[in-house]
């Protein structure tokens, strides 16, 4: 199955806020969400991942777990996204099997080539521009950076632009040849933007379904 064009990456100061934001993204029409929690103990992370899977199952939304491929398999998520220091995509694919997506983070052409060799299913390439979501930010790519890398890669592996992207940036970014975009702040700050991004990306218009946050 093709990787969706829009990825929502969760934000929040607590696991509960992450889950509420995932619920809002799902009810707003997000086709895929990534649970991105840092510096949590394994027990809390696993419990939060289970709840995220419950929410996304209700909305028939795809779920990616950031970093932790063993947790992704335990909660029967749809895949894992690995940062540059978060483990081997090859090892993750061997552990998860062929029915799970394994994505990786890239900042350069060489990063992309390395990930392709390791058999990733998609690449998150960035940053497009400054973002507060990540610390120790890599050099900004801008439109020219994406154009150059996409041209030199010449690959069918889906490339997702990431990093400070707003609804005003999408059309220009898509013209560089990327498959889609991964968004955090622009959606967390306004969940109505899910439908705007989907429109620009020719994504689905998902009808809102009922889910009670008190079920968490």
PLY file of the C-alpha trace (Angstrom):
ply
format ascii 1.0
element vertex 216
property float x
property float y
property float z
element edge 215
property int vertex1
property int vertex2
end_header
0.00 0.00 0.00
1.26 3.45 -0.89
2.58 5.67 1.89
0.13 8.57 2.47
1.15 12.02 1.25
0.40 13.75 4.56
1.99 12.68 7.84
1.03 14.37 11.10
3.80 14.19 13.72
2.42 14.48 17.23
3.37 17.28 19.60
2.65 17.98 23.25
4.09 18.52 26.73
2.70 15.24 28.04
1.55 11.85 26.72
-2.05 12.91 27.27
-1.64 16.01 25.13
-0.01 13.93 22.38
-3.00 11.58 22.43
-5.52 14.42 22.37
-3.70 15.97 19.42
-3.65 12.63 17.61
-7.40 12.33 18.15
-7.92 15.85 16.78
-5.76 15.11 13.75
-7.65 11.90 13.05
-11.05 13.54 13.39
-9.86 16.32 11.07
-9.00 13.86 8.30
-5.37 12.85 8.83
-4.65 9.61 7.02
-1.45 8.87 8.97
-0.07 10.05 12.30
3.31 9.50 13.87
3.57 9.21 17.64
6.77 11.09 18.46
7.56 10.97 22.17
11.04 11.63 23.50
12.67 10.90 26.87
9.87 8.75 28.27
10.30 5.59 30.29
9.51 2.42 28.33
6.40 1.56 30.35
4.76 4.96 29.77
5.77 4.95 26.12
4.25 1.52 25.55
1.01 2.47 27.32
0.75 5.66 25.26
1.41 3.75 22.04
-1.39 1.30 22.88
-3.80 4.23 23.37
-2.63 5.87 20.15
-3.31 2.61 18.30
-6.79 2.46 19.81
-7.55 5.99 18.60
-6.15 5.49 15.11
-7.93 2.15 14.71
-11.21 3.89 15.51
-10.63 6.40 12.72
-9.01 3.86 10.38
-5.90 6.05 10.42
-2.38 4.72 9.90
-0.03 4.88 12.91
3.75 5.18 12.84
5.82 4.97 16.03
8.92 7.16 16.20
12.19 5.37 17.05
10.87 2.22 18.76
10.27 -0.58 16.25
9.69 -3.23 18.94
6.89 -1.13 20.42
5.50 -0.61 16.92
5.15 -4.38 16.53
3.78 -4.88 20.04
0.91 -2.42 19.51
0.43 -3.53 15.88
1.16 -0.10 14.46
1.66 0.34 10.73
5.34 1.05 10.98
8.25 2.89 12.56
10.19 6.03 11.74
13.89 5.98 12.62
15.99 9.09 13.12
19.63 9.10 12.08
20.71 7.87 15.52
17.72 5.66 16.31
18.81 2.29 15.02
19.26 0.39 11.79
16.44 0.31 9.21
17.70 -3.10 8.09
17.42 -4.49 11.59
13.97 -2.92 12.01
12.74 -4.44 8.74
14.07 -7.87 9.69
12.26 -7.65 13.03
8.97 -6.21 11.75
8.52 -8.11 8.52
7.15 -6.99 5.18
3.76 -5.72 6.36
5.25 -2.77 8.31
6.58 0.49 6.92
10.06 1.55 7.95
10.93 5.18 7.34
14.15 7.06 7.91
15.36 10.62 8.39
17.72 12.21 5.87
19.34 15.62 5.50
21.56 15.06 2.45
21.74 13.15 -0.82
24.19 10.68 0.76
21.77 10.10 3.65
19.04 9.25 1.15
21.26 6.89 -0.83
22.26 5.10 2.38
18.64 4.69 3.47
17.62 3.37 0.05
20.38 0.76 0.27
18.96 -0.30 3.64
15.52 -0.84 2.13
13.43 1.89 3.73
9.85 2.34 2.55
9.95 6.15 2.67
12.34 8.97 3.58
11.66 12.08 5.65
13.97 14.68 4.09
14.61 18.03 5.69
14.58 20.50 7.18
12.83 22.72 4.65
13.21 25.74 6.91
13.63 26.58 10.58
11.50 24.63 13.02
11.35 24.57 16.81
10.20 20.94 16.81
13.76 19.63 16.59
16.89 20.64 18.47
20.34 20.56 16.80
18.76 21.38 13.46
20.60 20.33 10.31
21.32 22.85 7.50
18.16 24.08 5.79
17.40 22.64 2.35
14.92 25.09 0.91
13.29 24.49 -2.47
16.59 24.29 -4.35
17.89 21.64 -1.97
14.88 19.41 -2.58
15.03 19.93 -6.33
18.70 18.94 -6.45
18.34 15.86 -4.25
15.20 14.57 -5.96
16.81 15.01 -9.38
19.97 13.15 -8.37
18.14 10.37 -6.52
15.82 9.43 -9.37
14.05 6.94 -7.09
10.53 5.62 -6.64
10.98 5.58 -2.85
8.54 8.21 -1.46
10.32 11.34 -0.23
8.51 13.46 2.35
9.52 17.06 2.94
9.69 18.06 6.60
10.63 21.02 8.74
8.66 24.21 9.35
6.27 23.64 6.43
3.04 25.66 6.30
0.00 25.47 4.05
1.48 28.30 1.99
4.57 26.22 1.19
2.95 23.01 -0.02
2.38 23.69 -3.69
5.94 24.92 -4.26
7.40 21.99 -2.34
5.34 19.46 -4.29
6.66 20.97 -7.51
10.15 19.79 -6.51
9.03 16.20 -6.99
8.58 15.08 -3.38
5.85 12.54 -2.61
4.34 14.46 0.29
4.96 16.35 3.53
5.34 15.59 7.22
3.78 18.30 9.39
3.83 18.98 13.11
3.43 22.60 14.23
1.23 23.85 11.39
-1.36 21.19 12.23
-1.01 21.20 16.02
-1.63 24.97 15.98
-4.72 24.61 13.79
-6.22 21.20 13.06
-8.39 22.71 10.33
-5.16 22.79 8.33
-5.41 19.02 7.85
-8.12 19.54 5.24
-6.10 22.36 3.64
-3.02 20.17 3.34
-5.11 17.28 2.03
-6.64 19.53 -0.60
-3.23 20.70 -1.79
-1.93 17.13 -1.78
-5.06 15.73 -3.43
-5.60 13.70 -0.28
-8.80 12.12 0.94
-11.61 14.00 2.61
-12.15 11.87 5.67
-15.52 12.10 7.34
-15.30 12.71 11.06
-16.27 9.79 13.25
-17.25 9.76 16.88
-14.67 9.05 19.56
-14.78 10.03 23.21
-11.53 11.45 24.70
-12.73 10.16 28.11
-11.95 6.67 26.82
-8.23 7.36 27.28
0 1
1 2
2 3
3 4
4 5
5 6
6 7
7 8
8 9
9 10
10 11
11 12
12 13
13 14
14 15
15 16
16 17
17 18
18 19
19 20
20 21
21 22
22 23
23 24
24 25
25 26
26 27
27 28
28 29
29 30
30 31
31 32
32 33
33 34
34 35
35 36
36 37
37 38
38 39
39 40
40 41
41 42
42 43
43 44
44 45
45 46
46 47
47 48
48 49
49 50
50 51
51 52
52 53
53 54
54 55
55 56
56 57
57 58
58 59
59 60
60 61
61 62
62 63
63 64
64 65
65 66
66 67
67 68
68 69
69 70
70 71
71 72
72 73
73 74
74 75
75 76
76 77
77 78
78 79
79 80
80 81
81 82
82 83
83 84
84 85
85 86
86 87
87 88
88 89
89 90
90 91
91 92
92 93
93 94
94 95
95 96
96 97
97 98
98 99
99 100
100 101
101 102
102 103
103 104
104 105
105 106
106 107
107 108
108 109
109 110
110 111
111 112
112 113
113 114
114 115
115 116
116 117
117 118
118 119
119 120
120 121
121 122
122 123
123 124
124 125
125 126
126 127
127 128
128 129
129 130
130 131
131 132
132 133
133 134
134 135
135 136
136 137
137 138
138 139
139 140
140 141
141 142
142 143
143 144
144 145
145 146
146 147
147 148
148 149
149 150
150 151
151 152
152 153
153 154
154 155
155 156
156 157
157 158
158 159
159 160
160 161
161 162
162 163
163 164
164 165
165 166
166 167
167 168
168 169
169 170
170 171
171 172
172 173
173 174
174 175
175 176
176 177
177 178
178 179
179 180
180 181
181 182
182 183
183 184
184 185
185 186
186 187
187 188
188 189
189 190
190 191
191 192
192 193
193 194
194 195
195 196
196 197
197 198
198 199
199 200
200 201
201 202
202 203
203 204
204 205
205 206
206 207
207 208
208 209
209 210
210 211
211 212
212 213
213 214
214 215
